[in-house]
Amino acid sequence: MLMTRPPSSPRLPRMIRANGGVRLAIGADPRRGGTPMRIAESGGYRVRFPRGRICEGVFINTGGGMTGGDRLGIGVTLADGAEATLTTQAAEKIYRSDHDDTEITVCLDLAPGAGLAWLPQEQILFDEARLRRRFEVAMAADARLILLESTIFGRTAMGESVKAGRFRDSWRVRRAGRLIFAEEVRLEDPIAQTLTRGAVAGGAHAFATCLIVTPDAEIRLEEARACLAEVPCPCGVSALDGFLVARFLSHDAQALRGALIRFVEAMRGQIMPRSWMI
């Protein structure tokens, strides 16, 4: 019997895909560290600021997830001396795509004396998801940044795995106009097989990076290593040129989450955003 490959699904028109984002300007506030001055929202993406003692913004995707052809753009500007914490309402789900990439672009601009903790919850990729993510950060010499991102390939507790797909991640961080951190990650078919390699993930399906850029980052290296001493998953931290970067791998998404909470809380001296505790 002659076997033929089933035809692929037709490409969906761009006009029916989600295309939007959030633009946010935060000013200084002596009581809360920061206060939202301007907010622009489009395409089903929102940001809300629960009342509390600090300026904490929560991004919300009213669509419940993203898929091929969806585009999300986030732009955040912090004025002189402003401080804020930004997170997400829940883990972001990246669903299967037949053709186009899901695109996420984040641009962060920190003025002198500003401080930002970027602490979204996990991004979960489903089988045959195609995600292209980009970070562009411009910060003043004395600004402070904690940037955390974690990625999970399939919810193993649900019996899921990611055998194929695409994940491309690009980070560029500039301090006082000078590039200090640049990173490119590219994982493509067959993702499951690639993740088994010892030099890649050693079979882990969840990983995270935490970048800390502060004037005192380098001298906190031993403190950061002490924070990781009891972490129940492979991890490591290094320091260079005024920043710390910590890496985490895990076979268990919950173990990774616990490790991130412990590390970030210890390094910030503050508890994680409330959405992480729900």
VOPAGU-2260 file (C-alpha; in pm, 1 decimal, decimal comma):
REM VOPAGU-2260
SITE   aa  ch    i         X         Y         Z
SITE  MET   A    0       0,0       0,0       0,0
SITE  LEU   A    1     135,6     339,4     -95,9
SITE  MET   A    2     159,9     565,5     208,8
SITE  THR   A    3     136,4     937,7     151,6
SITE  ARG   A    4     204,5    1214,4     395,9
SITE  PRO   A    5    -110,9    1394,9     504,1
SITE  PRO   A    6    -133,3    1750,8     377,3
SITE  SER   A    7     -31,3    2021,4     623,0
SITE  SER   A    8    -289,0    2260,8     758,8
SITE  PRO   A    9    -337,9    2578,3     553,0
SITE  ARG   A   10    -158,3    2888,8     678,5
SITE  LEU   A   11    -395,6    3108,1     878,2
SITE  PRO   A   12    -435,6    3470,9     769,3
SITE  ARG   A   13    -231,1    3716,6     977,2
SITE  MET   A   14    -544,6    3918,4    1058,8
SITE  ILE   A   15    -689,7    3644,3    1278,9
SITE  ARG   A   16    -376,2    3597,7    1487,0
SITE  ALA   A   17    -320,3    3786,4    1813,5
SITE  ASN   A   18     -98,3    4089,6    1764,2
SITE  GLY   A   19     -58,4    4327,6    2054,8
SITE  GLY   A   20     118,8    4401,6    2375,7
SITE  VAL   A   21     173,8    4643,6    2659,9
SITE  ARG   A   22     368,2    4969,6    2677,9
SITE  LEU   A   23     438,5    5088,6    3028,0
SITE  ALA   A   24     612,3    5392,2    3180,0
SITE  ILE   A   25     684,5    5391,6    3553,3
SITE  GLY   A   26     778,8    5699,6    3753,7
SITE  ALA   A   27     937,3    5728,2    4096,5
SITE  ASP   A   28     716,4    5721,2    4407,0
SITE  PRO   A   29     869,2    5777,5    4753,4
SITE  ARG   A   30     608,1    5548,8    4914,9
SITE  ARG   A   31     605,6    5248,8    4679,5
SITE  GLY   A   32     927,2    5295,2    4482,1
SITE  GLY   A   33     737,9    5343,1    4158,0
SITE  THR   A   34     400,9    5429,7    4013,0
SITE  PRO   A   35     259,1    5365,7    3662,1
SITE  MET   A   36     248,8    5691,7    3467,8
SITE  ARG   A   37     139,4    5569,5    3122,9
SITE  ILE   A   38     -10,6    5237,5    3015,0
SITE  ALA   A   39    -100,2    5131,5    2660,5
SITE  GLU   A   40    -259,9    4789,5    2602,2
SITE  SER   A   41    -362,4    4612,2    2282,8
SITE  GLY   A   42    -455,9    4273,7    2138,7
SITE  GLY   A   43    -582,8    4105,3    2453,9
SITE  TYR   A   44    -272,7    4177,2    2663,8
SITE  ARG   A   45    -316,7    4367,3    2990,4
SITE  VAL   A   46    -122,4    4479,1    3296,3
SITE  ARG   A   47    -268,9    4535,8    3642,0
SITE  PHE   A   48    -117,3    4679,5    3958,7
SITE  PRO   A   49    -262,1    4524,2    4276,2
SITE  ARG   A   50    -263,9    4754,4    4574,5
SITE  GLY   A   51      29,1    4696,9    4804,8
SITE  ARG   A   52     334,2    4846,9    4961,4
SITE  ILE   A   53     546,9    4810,4    4645,4
SITE  CYS   A   54     491,9    4880,7    4276,7
SITE  GLU   A   55     410,4    4533,6    4141,0
SITE  GLY   A   56     266,3    4489,5    3791,3
SITE  VAL   A   57     101,4    4169,7    3668,2
SITE  PHE   A   58      81,3    4097,7    3294,6
SITE  ILE   A   59    -230,2    3913,9    3178,5
SITE  ASN   A   60    -292,8    3735,2    2848,4
SITE  THR   A   61    -671,8    3722,8    2815,9
SITE  GLY   A   62    -636,5    3471,1    2532,0
SITE  GLY   A   63    -507,1    3202,8    2768,5
SITE  GLY   A   64    -198,6    3116,3    2563,6
SITE  MET   A   65     -16,8    3178,2    2235,9
SITE  THR   A   66      30,9    2988,4    1912,5
SITE  GLY   A   67     194,8    3023,5    1572,9
SITE  GLY   A   68     162,0    3371,9    1426,2
SITE  ASP   A   69      78,2    3539,7    1757,4
SITE  ARG   A   70     293,8    3840,3    1841,4
SITE  LEU   A   71     347,1    3997,0    2182,0
SITE  GLY   A   72     548,2    4313,3    2239,2
SITE  ILE   A   73     624,1    4452,1    2584,7
SITE  GLY   A   74     797,6    4783,5    2638,2
SITE  VAL   A   75     884,4    4907,4    2987,8
SITE  THR   A   76    1048,3    5238,1    3077,2
SITE  LEU   A   77    1153,7    5327,8    3431,3
SITE  ALA   A   78    1222,3    5692,1    3513,1
SITE  ASP   A   79    1504,2    5817,9    3736,8
SITE  GLY   A   80    1487,3    5644,7    4074,3
SITE  ALA   A   81    1178,1    5438,6    3993,0
SITE  GLU   A   82    1150,6    5082,8    4123,7
SITE  ALA   A   83     911,7    4809,3    4014,9
SITE  THR   A   84     850,0    4436,5    4008,9
SITE  LEU   A   85     683,9    4285,9    3700,8
SITE  THR   A   86     543,8    3935,1    3674,9
SITE  THR   A   87     266,2    3736,7    3504,4
SITE  GLN   A   88     -68,9    3612,5    3625,9
SITE  ALA   A   89      16,3    3252,7    3531,9
SITE  ALA   A   90     255,4    3043,3    3327,5
SITE  GLU   A   91     238,5    3132,5    2957,9
SITE  LYS   A   92     148,2    2840,2    2732,0
SITE  ILE   A   93     295,6    2821,7    2382,1
SITE  TYR   A   94      84,4    2585,2    2172,8
SITE  ARG   A   95     152,9    2384,5    1859,2
SITE  SER   A   96     213,4    2572,5    1535,5
SITE  ASP   A   97     177,5    2439,5    1182,1
SITE  HIS   A   98     369,3    2721,4    1017,3
SITE  ASP   A   99     458,7    3054,6    1178,2
SITE  ASP   A  100     657,9    3127,3    1491,8
SITE  THR   A  101     509,3    3268,7    1807,9
SITE  GLU   A  102     700,5    3593,3    1864,1
SITE  ILE   A  103     766,8    3765,7    2197,0
SITE  THR   A  104     972,8    4084,3    2216,7
SITE  VAL   A  105    1057,3    4255,7    2545,1
SITE  CYS   A  106    1229,3    4595,7    2560,2
SITE  LEU   A  107    1335,9    4735,1    2898,0
SITE  ASP   A  108    1476,5    5085,6    2952,8
SITE  LEU   A  109    1610,3    5177,3    3298,2
SITE  ALA   A  110    1708,3    5536,0    3379,0
SITE  PRO   A  111    1970,5    5632,9    3642,4
SITE  GLY   A  112    1892,7    5497,7    3988,3
SITE  ALA   A  113    1607,5    5279,0    3860,0
SITE  GLY   A  114    1553,2    4921,6    3974,4
SITE  LEU   A  115    1350,5    4648,5    3803,0
SITE  ALA   A  116    1276,7    4289,8    3900,0
SITE  TRP   A  117    1148,8    4106,4    3590,0
SITE  LEU   A  118     997,7    3787,1    3734,9
SITE  PRO   A  119     744,9    3623,3    3500,3
SITE  GLN   A  120     623,6    3271,7    3566,7
SITE  GLU   A  121     726,2    2985,0    3339,7
SITE  GLN   A  122     674,3    2957,5    2967,6
SITE  ILE   A  123     546,5    2608,8    2881,3
SITE  LEU   A  124     608,9    2482,1    2529,4
SITE  PHE   A  125     385,4    2210,7    2386,5
SITE  ASP   A  126     490,2    1960,9    2122,1
SITE  GLU   A  127     559,9    2129,8    1786,3
SITE  ALA   A  128     549,3    2477,8    1938,9
SITE  ARG   A  129     762,9    2737,8    1762,6
SITE  LEU   A  130     876,4    3023,6    1986,9
SITE  ARG   A  131    1102,3    3314,3    1898,7
SITE  ARG   A  132    1177,1    3537,4    2199,3
SITE  ARG   A  133    1393,3    3850,6    2218,0
SITE  PHE   A  134    1507,4    4073,0    2505,0
SITE  GLU   A  135    1656,0    4419,3    2453,0
SITE  VAL   A  136    1769,4    4596,4    2769,9
SITE  ALA   A  137    1918,2    4945,9    2795,4
SITE  MET   A  138    2013,2    5056,8    3145,3
SITE  ALA   A  139    2205,4    5337,2    3312,2
SITE  ALA   A  140    2536,6    5263,9    3480,8
SITE  ASP   A  141    2385,2    5266,5    3830,7
SITE  ALA   A  142    2050,5    5104,7    3745,7
SITE  ARG   A  143    1964,0    4763,9    3894,7
SITE  LEU   A  144    1807,7    4468,5    3716,3
SITE  ILE   A  145    1703,2    4115,3    3804,0
SITE  LEU   A  146    1585,5    3929,8    3493,0
SITE  LEU   A  147    1444,8    3579,6    3537,0
SITE  GLU   A  148    1312,2    3352,0    3263,3
SITE  SER   A  149    1224,6    2983,2    3290,4
SITE  THR   A  150    1118,5    2748,8    3011,7
SITE  ILE   A  151     952,4    2408,6    3034,0
SITE  PHE   A  152     934,2    2163,7    2743,6
SITE  GLY   A  153     613,1    1972,0    2809,3
SITE  ARG   A  154     424,4    1908,4    3132,4
SITE  THR   A  155     558,9    1569,1    3228,5
SITE  ALA   A  156     308,2    1542,2    3515,4
SITE  MET   A  157      39,6    1544,8    3244,1
SITE  GLY   A  158     222,8    1284,7    3035,4
SITE  GLU   A  159     334,5    1544,2    2781,5
SITE  SER   A  160     665,9    1572,0    2600,2
SITE  VAL   A  161     810,0    1793,9    2330,7
SITE  LYS   A  162     955,6    1580,8    2053,9
SITE  ALA   A  163     973,0    1849,7    1788,3
SITE  GLY   A  164     942,2    2223,5    1748,4
SITE  ARG   A  165    1157,7    2531,9    1765,0
SITE  PHE   A  166    1288,3    2755,7    2043,0
SITE  ARG   A  167    1501,6    3060,2    1969,4
SITE  ASP   A  168    1599,5    3299,7    2247,0
SITE  SER   A  169    1804,5    3618,7    2208,9
SITE  TRP   A  170    1922,8    3844,6    2493,7
SITE  ARG   A  171    2105,3    4177,2    2463,9
SITE  VAL   A  172    2180,0    4386,8    2772,1
SITE  ARG   A  173    2351,5    4725,1    2743,5
SITE  ARG   A  174    2470,4    4927,4    3041,6
SITE  ALA   A  175    2562,8    5293,0    2982,9
SITE  GLY   A  176    2546,4    5218,1    2611,4
SITE  ARG   A  177    2794,1    4929,4    2622,5
SITE  LEU   A  178    2694,9    4571,1    2547,2
SITE  ILE   A  179    2771,7    4361,3    2857,1
SITE  PHE   A  180    2560,7    4049,3    2800,9
SITE  ALA   A  181    2464,1    3874,4    2477,9
SITE  GLU   A  182    2320,7    3527,9    2442,7
SITE  GLU   A  183    2164,1    3317,8    2168,8
SITE  VAL   A  184    1982,4    2987,0    2223,6
SITE  ARG   A  185    1855,1    2778,7    1935,4
SITE  LEU   A  186    1682,2    2442,7    1974,1
SITE  GLU   A  187    1511,3    2279,6    1678,6
SITE  ASP   A  188    1393,0    1934,9    1570,1
SITE  PRO   A  189    1443,3    1691,3    1727,7
SITE  ILE   A  190    1421,5    1882,5    2057,3
SITE  ALA   A  191    1368,7    1580,2    2282,5
SITE  GLN   A  192    1680,2    1413,4    2147,0
SITE  THR   A  193    1886,1    1732,7    2170,6
SITE  LEU   A  194    1791,6    1782,7    2535,3
SITE  THR   A  195    1934,9    1441,6    2624,4
SITE  ARG   A  196    2287,7    1552,1    2532,6
SITE  GLY   A  197    2514,4    1606,3    2828,8
SITE  ALA   A  198    2640,6    1938,4    2697,1
SITE  VAL   A  199    2285,8    2066,5    2647,5
SITE  ALA   A  200    2049,8    1958,2    2926,6
SITE  GLY   A  201    2145,2    1603,4    3023,5
SITE  GLY   A  202    1787,7    1486,9    2979,8
SITE  ALA   A  203    1630,2    1774,7    3174,3
SITE  HIS   A  204    1323,7    1932,0    3017,7
SITE  ALA   A  205    1308,3    2251,1    3226,4
SITE  PHE   A  206    1567,8    2524,2    3257,4
SITE  ALA   A  207    1602,0    2882,4    3376,6
SITE  THR   A  208    1839,0    3176,1    3367,8
SITE  CYS   A  209    1856,6    3452,0    3627,3
SITE  LEU   A  210    2062,5    3755,7    3533,4
SITE  ILE   A  211    2145,2    4009,6    3804,1
SITE  VAL   A  212    2297,5    4339,8    3694,6
SITE  THR   A  213    2380,7    4568,6    3985,6
SITE  PRO   A  214    2683,3    4776,6    4088,1
SITE  ASP   A  215    2768,0    4518,7    4357,8
SITE  ALA   A  216    2684,8    4203,9    4159,0
SITE  GLU   A  217    3038,8    4068,2    4129,5
SITE  ILE   A  218    3116,8    4089,1    4500,4
SITE  ARG   A  219    2803,2    3885,8    4578,1
SITE  LEU   A  220    2927,6    3578,1    4394,4
SITE  GLU   A  221    3002,6    3372,4    4706,1
SITE  GLU   A  222    2669,6    3475,4    4856,7
SITE  ALA   A  223    2493,9    3355,3    4541,2
SITE  ARG   A  224    2678,8    3022,5    4549,6
SITE  ALA   A  225    2577,5    2974,9    4911,7
SITE  CYS   A  226    2213,4    3032,0    4811,6
SITE  LEU   A  227    2244,6    2746,4    4561,5
SITE  ALA   A  228    2413,3    2502,7    4800,4
SITE  GLU   A  229    2089,1    2323,6    4894,1
SITE  VAL   A  230    1908,4    2355,8    4560,8
SITE  PRO   A  231    1774,7    2009,9    4453,9
SITE  CYS   A  232    1865,9    2042,2    4084,7
SITE  PRO   A  233    2178,6    2107,3    3875,5
SITE  CYS   A  234    2269,7    2474,9    3889,7
SITE  GLY   A  235    2561,0    2714,0    3886,3
SITE  VAL   A  236    2645,3    3083,3    3902,3
SITE  SER   A  237    2924,5    3299,3    3766,6
SITE  ALA   A  238    3016,1    3666,9    3775,3
SITE  LEU   A  239    3168,8    3892,8    3513,2
SITE  ASP   A  240    3183,3    4261,5    3430,8
SITE  GLY   A  241    2935,4    4379,0    3693,5
SITE  PHE   A  242    2672,2    4107,8    3665,5
SITE  LEU   A  243    2583,7    3763,5    3796,4
SITE  VAL   A  244    2424,4    3490,2    3588,2
SITE  ALA   A  245    2273,8    3178,1    3744,9
SITE  ARG   A  246    2166,2    2872,8    3544,6
SITE  PHE   A  247    1925,5    2599,5    3648,3
SITE  LEU   A  248    1830,8    2260,8    3498,8
SITE  SER   A  249    1566,0    2021,0    3622,4
SITE  HIS   A  250    1378,1    1703,6    3535,1
SITE  ASP   A  251    1094,1    1831,6    3754,7
SITE  ALA   A  252     923,5    2165,1    3685,7
SITE  GLN   A  253     809,0    2202,5    4046,1
SITE  ALA   A  254    1160,9    2143,1    4176,2
SITE  LEU   A  255    1285,6    2412,7    3938,9
SITE  ARG   A  256    1017,6    2652,4    4057,9
SITE  GLY   A  257    1112,8    2592,3    4420,1
SITE  ALA   A  258    1481,2    2649,1    4343,4
SITE  LEU   A  259    1407,4    2977,6    4166,4
SITE  ILE   A  260    1191,8    3105,2    4450,4
SITE  ARG   A  261    1462,6    3024,8    4705,3
SITE  PHE   A  262    1740,6    3185,5    4502,0
SITE  VAL   A  263    1558,4    3501,5    4394,6
SITE  GLU   A  264    1415,6    3570,1    4738,5
SITE  ALA   A  265    1758,9    3532,2    4897,6
SITE  MET   A  266    1928,1    3760,3    4644,0
SITE  ARG   A  267    1655,0    4026,9    4649,3
SITE  GLY   A  268    1576,2    4016,2    5019,0
SITE  GLN   A  269    1205,5    4018,7    4927,0
SITE  ILE   A  270     941,0    3752,4    4875,6
SITE  MET   A  271     831,5    3657,1    4525,6
SITE  PRO   A  272     528,0    3827,3    4371,1
SITE  ARG   A  273     194,2    3705,7    4502,6
SITE  SER   A  274      97,4    3539,3    4173,5
SITE  TRP   A  275     385,4    3293,1    4224,5
SITE  MET   A  276     226,6    3172,9    4548,4
SITE  ILE   A  277    -119,3    3088,2    4412,7
